[in-house]
Amino acid sequence: MKAVWPALSFEKAQATYETLHLWTQIVGKIRLAKTPWINHSWHVTLYVTPTGLTTSDVPAGNKHFQIDFDFHKHHLLIKTSTAEERSFDLQELSVAGCYEKVLGALRQLDIEVDIHPVPNELVDPVPFHEDHAHATYDPEQAAALHQVLLRAQEVFTRFRSEFRGKCSPVHFFWGSFDLAVTRFSGREAPKHPGGVPNLPDWVAQEAYSQEVSSCGFWPGSEAFPQAAFYSYVYPEPDGYKQATVQPEQAYYHPQLGEFILPYEVVQRAEDPSAMLLSFLRSTYEAAADLAHWNRPTLEMNYTPQS
């Protein structure tokens, strides 16, 4: 049976997305604090599971732990390698409440962790422990977003499998609240200018220290109030903005500096996965050709274009 891609409404889900974004930042910062640095900040990400999002295994002295968001049962679960568990409901929970409950549960489990309590990549952020305003969790909206993340991850993973050069996992960045996968040319890139709100410039500069072609999905924001798939290249070669990509509904967004494919277009397509894969492939090929990547070496089954 063909997988159903659910409809998303940023207007209806905005408050839930904003709360989830901040909750994932709390949990992501815990993983950041407890794991060694991995290139391009790959150690900080969350991962999509059949039921939600997870930190995956995190070491903590003599034990290991994992924090999961469950968007089926609508709770947060902490479990350890010593068979201990703590959980709490996500409904009617503020950001400040989530911060207190997560850190309190970890202390009960004898896991000490200290995080910087201010959100990243947001303008004028409110410290987690002071944020009682963001407290909206609509189970239906959260479940729909999770289903989209699962569908997107499946297509992104297939796309990733076609590349044998250096490539990131398919992972969820809590700073930007998006699911992403990134391919690398193998060459160094010019120094990134930085300038991401509430993110040290050196983090962005290390992340973009090599040439990349990156794609992903995000559910929308106030600045771009719709769910969409995106694809960009750094550094951007001449002619990329004018490149012809698939499907025809995709377009280059000059302010964002990337190609955009609205989620609604994919969701309504006869074959959403095939449409999305054509977007990923065509935007990458435009980037790789214009930037003169060594495609025969980097791709699993490279076929020269006629």
PAZAPA-4460 file (N, C-alpha, C; in steps of 0.05 Angstrom, whole numbers, plus 32768, in hexadecimal, padded with zeros to 4 digits):
% residues 306
    n_x    n_y    n_z   ca_x   ca_y   ca_z    c_x    c_y    c_z   seq   type   mol
   8011   7FE8   8000   8000   8000   8000   8012   8019   8000     1      M     A
   800B   802C   7FEF   801B   8045   7FED   8019   8055   8007     2      K     A
   8031   805E   8010   8032   806E   8028   8024   8089   8024     3      A     A
   8015   8092   8038   8006   80AB   8037   8017   80C1   8043     4      V     A
   801A   80D7   8034   8028   80EE   803D   8013   8101   8048     5      W     A
   8012   8106   8062   7FFC   8116   806E   7FFE   8133   8066     6      P     A
   7FE8   8141   8066   7FE7   815E   8062   7FF3   816C   807A     7      A     A
   8001   8182   8076   800B   8193   808B   8000   81AF   8088     8      L     A
   7FFB   81BC   809F   7FF3   81D8   809E   8004   81E7   80B2     9      S     A
   8015   81F8   80A8   8026   8208   80BA   8015   821A   80CB    10      F     A
   8000   8225   80BF   7FEE   8237   80CE   7FE2   8229   80E7    11      E     A
   7FD9   8210   80E3   7FCD   8202   80F9   7FE1   81F7   810D    12      K     A
   7FF9   81F0   8102   800D   81E2   8113   8023   81F4   811D    13      A     A
   8023   820E   8116   803A   821F   811E   8040   821E   813B    14      Q     A
   802D   8221   814C   8032   8221   8169   803E   8207   8172    15      A     A
   8034   81F1   8168   803F   81D6   816F   805C   81D4   8165    16      T     A
   8061   81DD   814C   807C   81DB   8141   8090   81EC   8151    17      Y     A
   8087   8203   815A   8099   8215   8169   80A0   8208   8184    18      E     A
   808C   81FC   8191   8091   81EE   81AA   80A4   81D6   81A6    19      T     A
   809E   81C6   8192   80AE   81AE   818C   80CB   81B7   8186    20      L     A
   80CE   81CC   8177   80E9   81D6   8170   80F9   81DB   8189    21      H     A
   80ED   81E8   819C   80FB   81EF   81B5   8100   81D6   81C7    22      L     A
   80EC   81C4   81C7   80F1   81AB   81D6   8108   819B   81CA    23      W     A
   8109   8199   81B0   811F   818A   81A3   813A   8198   81A8    24      T     A
   813A   81B2   81AB   8153   81C0   81B2   815D   81B8   81CD    25      Q     A
   814B   81B6   81E1   8153   81AD   81FB   8160   8192   81FA    26      I     A
   8152   817F   81ED   815C   8163   81EC   8176   8162   81DB    27      V     A
   8176   8171   81C5   818E   8171   81B4   81A6   817C   81C2    28      G     A
   81A2   8191   81D3   81B9   819C   81E1   81C3   8189   81F6    29      K     A
   81B2   8177   8201   81BC   8163   8213   81CE   814F   8204    30      I     A
   81C6   8147   81EC   81D8   8136   81DC   81F2   8144   81D6    31      R     A
   81F0   815E   81CF   8208   816E   81C9   821B   816E   81E0    32      L     A
   8210   8171   81F8   8221   8173   8210   822F   8159   8218    33      A     A
   8223   8142   820F   822D   8128   8219   823C   8118   8204    34      K     A
   823F   8122   81EB   824C   8113   81D6   8263   8122   81CA    35      T     A
   8278   8114   81C1   828F   8121   81B5   8288   812E   819B    36      P     A
   8297   8143   8194   8292   8152   817B   8297   8140   8163    37      W     A
   8285   8141   8150   8288   8133   8137   8285   8148   8121    38      I     A
   8295   8145   810C   8296   815A   80F7   827A   8162   80EE    39      N     A
   8278   817D   80E8   825F   8189   80DE   8248   8187   80F1    40      H     A
   824E   8185   810B   823A   8183   8120   8227   816B   811E    41      S     A
   8231   8155   8112   8221   813E   810F   821B   8130   812A    42      W     A
   822A   8137   813F   8225   812B   8159   820D   8137   8168    43      H     A
   8202   814D   815E   81EC   815A   816D   81D1   8152   8164    44      V     A
   81CF   8144   814D   81B5   8140   8140   81A3   812C   814E    45      T     A
   8189   812D   8148   8176   8119   8150   8170   8108   8137    46      L     A
   8163   80F1   813C   815C   80DE   8126   813F   80D7   8127    47      Y     A
   8134   80D3   810F   8118   80CC   810D   8115   80AE   8112    48      V     A
   8101   80A7   8123   80FB   808B   8129   80DE   8085   8120    49      T     A
   80D6   806C   8121   80BA   8065   811A   80A6   8073   812C    50      P     A
   80AE   807C   8144   809B   8089   8156   80A0   80A7   815B    51      T     A
   80B7   80B1   8152   80BD   80CE   8157   80D9   80D6   8151    52      G     A
   80E7   80E2   8164   8102   80EB   8162   8112   80E0   817A    53      L     A
   812C   80DB   8175   813D   80D1   818A   8158   80DD   8189    54      T     A
   8165   80DE   81A1   8181   80E6   81A2   8193   80CF   8199    55      T     A
   8189   80B7   8199   8199   809E   8197   81AA   809C   81B1    56      S     A
   81BC   8089   81B1   81CC   8084   81CA   81DE   809B   81D2    57      D     A
   81DD   80A2   81EB   81ED   80B8   81F6   81FC   80AD   820E    58      V     A
   8217   80AF   820F   8226   80A5   8227   8224   80B8   823E    59      P     A
   8224   80AC   8256   8222   80BC   826F   8231   80AE   8285    60      A     A
   824B   80AE   8284   825B   80A1   8299   8258   8082   8297    61      G     A
   824D   8076   82AC   824B   8059   82AD   8231   804F   82A1    62      N     A
   8221   8061   8296   8208   8058   8288   8205   8067   826E    63      K     A
   81F2   805E   825F   81EA   806B   8246   81CC   8071   8247    64      H     A
   81C4   8086   8238   81A8   808C   8238   819F   8096   821D    65      F     A
   8185   8097   8219   8179   80A0   8200   8160   80B0   8207    66      Q     A
   815B   80C6   81F9   8143   80D5   81FD   8132   80D4   81E3    67      I     A
   8119   80CD   81E6   8107   80C9   81CF   80EF   80DB   81D1    68      D     A
   80E7   80E8   81BB   80CD   80F4   81B9   80BB   80DF   81AB    69      F     A
   80A5   80D8   81B8   8092   80C5   81AC   8079   80D4   81A4    70      D     A
   8075   80D6   8189   805F   80E5   817F   8047   80D3   8179    71      F     A
   8048   80BA   8183   8031   80A8   8183   8024   80A9   819F    72      H     A
   8034   80A5   81B3   802A   80A6   81CE   802B   80C2   81DA    73      K     A
   8039   80D4   81CC   803B   80F0   81D3   8047   80F4   81EF    74      H     A
   805F   80E8   81F1   806E   80EC   820A   808C   80ED   8203    75      H     A
   809C   80F6   8216   80B9   80F5   8215   80C2   80DF   8227    76      L     A
   80D4   80CE   821D   80DE   80B7   822C   80FC   80B8   822E    77      L     A
   8107   80B4   8246   8124   80B1   824A   8128   8095   8254    78      I     A
   8139   8086   8247   8140   806B   8250   815E   8067   8250    79      K     A
   8167   8056   8262   8183   8052   8267   818C   8035   8262    80      T     A
   81A7   8032   8261   81B2   8017   825E   81B0   8007   8277    81      S     A
   81A7   8013   828D   81A3   8004   82A6   8185   7FFF   82AB    82      T     A
   8175   8000   8295   8159   7FF9   8295   8148   800C   82A5    83      A     A
   8150   8025   82A8   8140   8039   82B5   8131   8049   82A0    84      E     A
   811A   8054   82A8   810A   8064   8295   80FD   807B   82A4    85      E     A
   80FA   8091   8296   80EA   80A7   82A0   80DB   80B2   8288    86      R     A
   80C2   80BA   828C   80B2   80C4   8275   809E   80D9   8280    87      S     A
   8096   80EB   826E   8081   80FE   8275   8072   8106   825C    88      F     A
   8059   810F   8260   8047   8115   824A   804F   8130   823D    89      D     A
   804B   8132   8223   8053   814A   8214   803C   815F   8213    90      L     A
   8024   8157   8218   800E   8169   8216   800D   817C   822F    91      Q     A
   8005   8195   822A   8003   81A9   823E   801E   81AD   824D    92      E     A
   8033   81AE   823D   804E   81B0   8248   805C   81C8   823B    93      L     A
   8065   81DB   824B   8074   81F1   8240   8091   81EA   823B    94      S     A
   809F   81FC   822E   80BC   81F8   822A   80CA   81F7   8245    95      V     A
   80C3   820A   8256   80CF   820A   8271   80C9   81F1   8280    96      A     A
   80B1   81E7   827D   80AA   81CE   828A   80B9   81B6   8280    97      G     A
   80BD   81B5   8265   80CC   81A0   8259   80E9   81A1   8262    98      C     A
   80F5   81B8   8263   8110   81BC   826C   8113   81B1   8289    99      Y     A
   8101   81B9   829A   8102   81B0   82B6   80FF   8192   82B8   100      E     A
   80EC   8186   82A9   80E6   816A   82AC   80FD   8159   82A0   101      K     A
   8108   8161   828A   811D   8151   827E   8136   8151   8290   102      V     A
   813F   8168   8298   8157   816A   82A9   8152   815D   82C4   103      L     A
   8139   8160   82CE   8133   8153   82E8   8133   8135   82E6   104      G     A
   8128   812A   82D0   8128   810D   82CC   8144   8102   82C9   105      A     A
   8156   8111   82BB   8171   8108   82B8   8180   8108   82D3   106      L     A
   817A   811C   82E4   8186   811C   82FF   817D   8104   830F   107      R     A
   8163   80FD   830D   8159   80E5   831A   8167   80CC   8311   108      Q     A
   8171   80CC   82F9   817F   80B5   82EE   819D   80B7   82F2   109      L     A
   81A5   80CA   8302   81C2   80CF   8308   81D2   80D6   82EF   110      D     A
   81C5   80E5   82DE   81D2   80EF   82C5   81D5   810D   82C8   111      I     A
   81ED   8117   82CA   81F2   8133   82CD   81F7   813F   82B2   112      E     A
   81EA   8155   82AB   81EE   8162   8292   81E9   8180   8295   113      V     A
   81F9   8190   8288   81F7   81AD   828A   81F6   81B7   826D   114      D     A
   81E0   81C5   8266   81DD   81D0   824B   81DA   81EE   824C   115      I     A
   81E2   81FB   8236   81DD   8217   8233   81BF   821B   822E   116      H     A
   81B0   8228   8240   8193   8227   8240   8186   823C   822E   117      P     A
   8194   8243   8218   8189   8257   8205   8187   824A   81E9   118      V     A
   8170   824B   81DC   816D   823F   81C1   8181   824B   81AD   119      P     A
   8188   823A   819A   819A   8243   8184   818A   8248   816B   120      N     A
   8196   8258   8159   818C   825D   813E   8170   826A   813E   121      E     A
   816A   8278   8154   8151   8287   8155   8157   82A4   815D   122      L     A
   8148   82B7   8152   814B   82D3   8159   813D   82D9   8174   123      V     A
   814B   82E7   8185   8140   82EF   819F   8135   82D7   81AF   124      D     A
   8146   82C2   81B3   813C   82AB   81C1   8137   82AF   81DF   125      P     A
   8124   82A1   81E9   811E   82A1   8206   812B   8289   8213   126      V     A
   813A   828B   8228   8145   8274   8236   812F   825F   823C   127      P     A
   8137   8246   8239   8123   8230   823D   8114   8232   8257   128      F     A
   8123   8237   826D   8116   8237   8287   8104   824F   828C   129      H     A
   8105   8262   827A   80F3   827A   827C   80DC   8279   8268   130      E     A
   80DB   8265   8257   80C7   8265   8241   80AF   8255   8249   131      D     A
   809B   8264   8253   8081   8258   8259   806C   825E   8243   132      H     A
   8074   826D   822F   8062   8275   821A   805D   825E   8206   133      A     A
   8073   8251   81FF   8071   823A   81EC   8068   8221   81FB   134      H     A
   804F   821A   81F8   8044   8204   8207   802E   81F5   81F8   135      A     A
   8030   81F6   81DD   801B   81EA   81CC   8025   81D0   81C0   136      T     A
   8015   81BB   81C4   801C   81A1   81B7   8001   8195   81AE   137      Y     A
   7FFE   8195   8194   7FE6   8189   8187   7FEF   816D   817E   138      D     A
   7FE5   8158   818A   7FEE   813D   8183   7FEA   8137   8165   139      P     A
   7FD4   8140   815A   7FCF   813B   813D   7FE4   8148   812C   140      E     A
   7FEB   8160   8131   7FFF   816E   8121   801B   8162   8125   141      Q     A
   8021   815B   813D   803B   814E   8142   803D   8133   8134   142      A     A
   8028   8123   8135   8028   8109   8128   802A   810C   8109   143      A     A
   801D   8120   80FE   801F   8125   80E1   803B   812C   80D9   144      A     A
   8047   813E   80E8   8063   8146   80E2   8075   812E   80E4   145      L     A
   8072   811D   80F8   8082   8105   80FA   807F   80F3   80E2   146      H     A
   8067   80EF   80D8   8063   80DE   80C1   8071   80EA   80A8   147      Q     A
   8071   8104   80A6   8080   8111   8090   809E   810C   8093   148      V     A
   80A8   810E   80AB   80C5   8109   80B0   80CC   80ED   80A8   149      L     A
   80BB   80D9   80AE   80C0   80BE   80A7   80C1   80BA   8088   150      L     A
   80AD   80C6   807B   80AC   80C4   805D   80C5   80D1   8051   151      R     A
   80CB   80E9   805A   80E2   80F8   8050   80FC   80E8   8055   152      A     A
   80FF   80DE   806D   8117   80CF   8074   811B   80B7   8061   153      Q     A
   8106   80AA   805A   8108   8093   8048   8113   809B   802D   154      E     A
   8109   80B2   8022   8112   80BB   8008   812F   80C6   800A   155      V     A
   8134   80D5   801F   814F   80E0   8023   8164   80C9   8026   156      F     A
   815C   80B3   8033   816F   809D   8036   8174   8090   801B   157      T     A
   8160   808D   800B   8164   8082   7FF0   8177   8095   7FE0   158      R     A
   8172   80AF   7FE2   8183   80C2   7FD4   81A0   80C0   7FDF   159      F     A
   81A3   80BD   7FF9   81BE   80BB   8005   81CC   80A2   7FFA   160      R     A
   81BD   808C   7FF6   81C9   8073   7FED   81D6   8075   7FD1   161      S     A
   81CF   8089   7FC2   81D9   808C   7FA7   81F4   809A   7FA6   162      E     A
   81FF   80A1   7FBD   8217   80B1   7FBF   822C   80A1   7FCF   163      F     A
   8244   809F   7FC4   8259   8090   7FD2   826F   80A2   7FDD   164      R     A
   826C   80BC   7FD8   827F   80CF   7FE5   8276   80D4   8002   165      G     A
   8284   80E6   800F   827C   80EE   802A   8260   80F9   802A   166      K     A
   8250   80EE   803D   8234   80F7   803F   822B   80F5   805C   167      C     A
   821B   8108   8065   8211   8107   8080   81FC   80F1   8083   168      S     A
   81F6   80EA   809C   81DD   80DA   80A0   81C5   80EB   8099   169      P     A
   81AE   80DE   8098   8195   80ED   8097   818E   80F3   80B4   170      V     A
   818F   810C   80BB   818C   8112   80D7   817C   812D   80DB   171      H     A
   8173   8130   80F4   8162   8147   80FA   8171   815B   810B   172      F     A
   8174   8173   8100   8181   8189   810E   816D   8199   811E   173      F     A
   8171   8199   8139   815E   81A7   814A   8162   81C5   814A   174      W     A
   8179   81CF   8141   817D   81EC   8140   816C   81F8   812B   175      G     A
   816C   81EC   8113   815C   81F6   80FD   8141   81E7   80FA   176      S     A
   813D   81D2   8109   8124   81C3   8109   811F   81B7   80EE   177      F     A
   8133   81A9   80E3   812F   819D   80C8   813D   8183   80C6   178      D     A
   8133   8172   80B4   813F   8159   80AD   8150   815D   8095   179      L     A
   8169   8153   8096   817C   815A   8081   818F   8143   807A   180      A     A
   819A   8144   8062   81AF   8132   805A   81C2   8143   8048   181      V     A
   81DC   813F   804B   81EF   8151   803D   8205   8140   8030   182      T     A
   820A   8147   8016   821F   813A   8007   8237   814D   8005   183      R     A
   824F   8142   8004   8268   8151   8003   8278   814B   7FEA   184      F     A
   8284   8160   7FDF   8294   815D   7FC6   82AF   8151   7FCC   185      S     A
   82B9   8155   7FE5   82D4   814D   7FEC   82E8   8164   7FEB   186      G     A
   82DE   817C   7FE4   82F0   8193   7FE2   82EA   81A7   7FF8   187      R     A
   82FE   81B6   8000   82F9   81CB   8014   82E9   81E1   8008   188      E     A
   82DA   81EF   801A   82C9   8205   8011   82D4   821F   801C   189      A     A
   82CD   8236   8010   82D5   8250   801C   82C8   8253   8037   190      P     A
   82D5   8263   8048   82CB   8267   8063   82AE   8272   8063   191      K     A
   829D   8265   8072   8281   826D   8073   827F   8287   8083   192      H     A
   826D   8299   807B   826B   82B3   8089   825E   82B2   80A4   193      P     A
   8251   829B   80AB   8243   829A   80C5   822A   82AB   80C5   194      G     A
   8225   82B7   80DB   820E   82C9   80DD   81F3   82BC   80E3   195      G     A
   81F4   82A2   80EB   81DB   8294   80F3   81D3   829E   810F   196      V     A
   81BA   82A6   8114   81B3   82B1   812E   81B9   829E   8145   197      P     A
   81C6   82A9   8159   81CC   8299   8171   81D9   827F   816B   198      N     A
   81ED   827F   815A   81FD   8268   8154   821A   8273   814F   199      L     A
   822D   8269   815E   8249   8273   815A   8251   826F   813D   200      P     A
   825E   8283   8132   8267   8282   8116   8278   826A   8110   201      D     A
   8289   8262   8124   829B   824C   811E   828C   8232   811A   202      W     A
   8274   822F   8125   8264   8217   8121   825B   8215   8104   203      V     A
   8251   822C   80F9   8249   822C   80DD   8261   8229   80CB   204      A     A
   8277   8235   80D2   828F   8233   80C1   829A   8217   80C0   205      Q     A
   8299   8209   80D7   82A2   81ED   80D6   828E   81DB   80C7   206      E     A
   8274   81E1   80CA   8260   81D1   80BB   8263   81D4   809D   207      A     A
   826B   81EC   8094   826E   81F1   8077   828B   81F4   806F   208      Y     A
   829C   81E5   807D   82B9   81E6   8076   82BF   81D8   805C   209      S     A
   82AD   81C7   8052   82B0   81B9   8039   8298   81BE   8027   210      Q     A
   829C   81BB   800D   8287   81C0   7FFA   8270   81AC   7FFF   211      E     A
   8258   81B5   7FFF   8241   81A4   8004   822A   81A9   7FF1   212      V     A
   821A   8194   7FEE   8200   8196   7FE2   81ED   818A   7FF6   213      S     A
   81DB   819A   8001   81CA   8191   8017   81AD   8194   8010   214      S     A
   819D   8182   801A   8180   8183   8016   8172   817B   8030   215      C     A
   8159   8182   8031   814A   817B   804A   812D   8183   8049   216      G     A
   8121   8181   8060   8104   8188   8064   8101   8198   807D   217      F     A
   80F1   81AD   807D   80EA   81BA   8095   80CC   81C1   8094   218      W     A
   80BE   81C3   80AB   80A1   81C6   80AB   8098   81E3   80A9   219      P     A
   80AB   81F6   80A7   80A4   8212   80A4   80AB   8223   80BC   220      G     A
   80AB   823D   80B9   80B1   8250   80CE   80A2   826A   80C8   221      S     A
   80A4   827D   80DA   8098   8297   80D5   80A3   82A4   80BC   222      E     A
   80BD   82A0   80B7   80CA   82AC   80A0   80C2   829E   8086   223      A     A
   80BC   8284   8088   80B4   8275   8070   809E   8262   8079   224      F     A
   8085   826C   807A   806F   825E   8087   8062   8247   8077   225      P     A
   8072   8235   806E   8067   821D   8061   807C   8207   8063   226      Q     A
   8072   81EE   8064   8084   81D7   8063   8090   81D4   8048   227      A     A
   80AA   81CD   8046   80B7   81CB   802C   80D0   81BA   802E   228      A     A
   80D7   81B0   8017   80F1   81A3   8013   8103   81B8   8007   229      F     A
   811D   81B5   800D   8130   81C9   8003   814A   81BB   7FF9   230      Y     A
   8159   81CA   7FE9   8173   81C0   7FE0   8184   81D8   7FDA   231      S     A
   819E   81D6   7FE3   81B0   81EC   7FDE   81CC   81E1   7FDC   232      Y     A
   81DE   81F2   7FD2   81FA   81EB   7FCF   820B   8201   7FDB   233      V     A
   8221   81FA   7FE9   8235   820D   7FF3   8251   8204   7FEB   234      Y     A
   8260   8216   7FDF   8258   8231   7FD5   8247   822E   7FBC   235      P     A
   8236   8242   7FB8   8224   8240   7FA1   8232   8248   7F87   236      E     A
   8232   8237   7F73   8240   823D   7F5A   822F   8250   7F48   237      P     A
   823C   825D   7F36   822E   826E   7F23   821A   825D   7F13   238      D     A
   8202   8268   7F0F   81EE   825A   7EFF   81DC   8248   7F0E   239      G     A
   81E1   8244   7F28   81D1   8231   7F38   81B4   823C   7F3A   240      Y     A
   81B1   8256   7F3F   8197   8262   7F42   8185   825D   7F2A   241      K     A
   8192   825C   7F12   8183   825A   7EF9   8180   823D   7EF0   242      Q     A
   818A   822A   7EFF   818A   820E   7EF7   816D   8203   7EF4   243      A     A
   8169   81F2   7EE1   8150   81E4   7EDD   814F   81CB   7EEE   244      T     A
   813C   81C9   7F00   813A   81B2   7F12   811E   81A7   7F10   245      V     A
   811B   818F   7F1C   8101   8182   7F1D   80F6   8181   7F3A   246      Q     A
   80DB   8180   7F3D   80C7   8183   7F28   80C3   81A1   7F21   247      P     A
   80B1   81A6   7F0F   80AE   81C2   7F05   80A5   81D5   7F1B   248      E     A
   8099   81CA   7F31   808F   81DC   7F46   80A6   81E5   7F59   249      Q     A
   80BD   81DA   7F56   80D4   81E2   7F66   80DF   81FD   7F5C   250      A     A
   80E9   820D   7F6E   80F3   8228   7F66   810A   8230   7F78   251      Y     A
   811A   8243   7F6F   8130   824E   7F7F   8126   8265   7F8F   252      Y     A
   812B   8265   7FA9   8123   827A   7FBB   813B   828C   7FC0   253      H     A
   813B   82A5   7FB6   8153   82B5   7FB8   815A   82BE   7FD4   254      P     A
   8146   82C2   7FE5   814D   82CA   8001   8158   82B2   8011   255      Q     A
   814E   829B   800C   8158   8283   801B   8171   8278   800E   256      L     A
   8175   827E   7FF4   818D   8274   7FE6   818C   8256   7FE1   257      G     A
   8174   824C   7FDB   8172   822F   7FD6   8159   8229   7FC5   258      E     A
   8158   8211   7FBA   8141   8208   7FAB   812C   81FE   7FBF   259      F     A
   8113   8204   7FB9   80FD   81FD   7FCA   80E9   81EC   7FBB   260      I     A
   80DF   81D7   7FC8   80C8   81C8   7FBD   80B3   81C7   7FD3   261      L     A
   809D   81D5   7FD0   8089   81D5   7FE5   807F   81B9   7FEC   262      P     A
   807D   81B3   8006   8074   8199   800E   8058   8192   8003   263      Y     A
   8047   81A6   8001   802C   81A1   7FF7   802C   8195   7FDB   264      E     A
   803F   819E   7FCA   8042   8193   7FAF   8049   8176   7FB0   265      V     A
   805B   816E   7FC1   8063   8152   7FC4   804C   8142   7FCF   266      V     A
   803F   814C   7FE4   802A   813E   7FF2   8013   8137   7FDF   267      Q     A
   800E   8148   7FCC   7FF7   8144   7FB9   7FFF   8135   7FA0   268      R     A
   8018   812F   7F9D   8022   8122   7F84   8018   8105   7F83   269      A     A
   8016   80FB   7F6B   800E   80DF   7F67   8022   80CC   7F74   270      E     A
   803C   80D3   7F72   8051   80C4   7F7E   8064   80D7   7F8D   271      D     A
   805D   80DE   7FA6   806D   80F1   7FB5   808B   80EA   7FB7   272      P     A
   8091   80D1   7FBC   80AD   80C9   7FBF   80BD   80CE   7FA6   273      S     A
   80B1   80C7   7F8F   80BF   80CA   7F75   80C3   80E8   7F6F   274      A     A
   80AF   80F9   7F75   80B2   8115   7F71   80C8   8121   7F82   275      M     A
   80C8   8119   7F9C   80DD   8124   7FAD   80F8   811A   7FA5   276      L     A
   80FB   8102   7F9D   8115   80F7   7F94   811F   8106   7F7B   277      L     A
   810D   810D   7F69   8115   811D   7F51   811F   8138   7F59   278      S     A
   8113   8144   7F6E   811C   815E   7F78   8138   815C   7F83   279      F     A
   813C   8148   7F94   8157   8144   7FA1   816C   813F   7F8C   280      L     A
   8166   812E   7F79   817A   8127   7F65   8180   813E   7F52   281      R     A
   816C   814C   7F49   8171   8161   7F35   817E   8179   7F41   282      S     A
   8178   8180   7F5A   8185   8197   7F67   81A2   8190   7F6D   283      T     A
   81A7   8177   7F76   81C3   816F   7F7A   81D3   816F   7F60   284      Y     A
   81C7   8164   7F4B   81D6   8162   7F32   81DC   817E   7F27   285      E     A
   81CA   8191   7F2A   81D0   81AC   7F22   81E7   81B8   7F31   286      A     A
   81E7   81B3   7F4B   81FD   81BD   7F5C   8217   81B0   7F55   287      A     A
   8217   8195   7F53   8230   8187   7F4E   823C   818D   7F33   288      A     A
   822B   8190   7F1F   8235   8196   7F04   8240   81B2   7F03   289      D     A
   8231   81C5   7F0D   823A   81E1   7F0C   8253   81E6   7F1D   290      L     A
   8256   81D7   7F33   826D   81DA   7F45   8284   81C7   7F3D   291      A     A
   8280   81B7   7F28   8295   81A5   7F1E   829E   8191   7F33   292      H     A
   828A   8184   7F40   8290   816E   7F51   8299   8156   7F41   293      W     A
   82A8   8144   7F4C   82B1   812C   7F3E   829B   8117   7F41   294      N     A
   8286   811A   7F32   826F   8109   7F35   8275   80EB   7F30   295      R     A
   8285   80E3   7F1C   828A   80C6   7F18   8296   80B9   7F31   296      P     A
   82A6   80C8   7F3F   82B2   80BD   7F58   829F   80BD   7F6F   297      T     A
   828E   80D0   7F71   827D   80D4   7F88   8263   80C5   7F87   298      L     A
   8259   80BE   7F70   823E   80B2   7F6E   823F   8095   7F68   299      E     A
   822C   8086   7F73   822C   8069   7F70   8229   8060   7F54   300      M     A
   8216   806C   7F45   8210   8063   7F2A   820F   807C   7F17   301      N     A
   8226   8089   7F15   8226   80A2   7F06   8222   809C   7EE8   302      Y     A
   820F   80AC   7EDC   820A   80AA   7EC0   820D   80C5   7EB4   303      T     A
   8220   80C9   7EA2   8224   80E4   7E95   820A   80ED   7E87   304      P     A
   8204   8106   7E8A   81ED   8111   7E7C   81F3   8115   7E5F   305      Q     A
   81DF   810F   7E4F   81E3   8112   7E32   81E1   812F   7E29   306      S     A
***
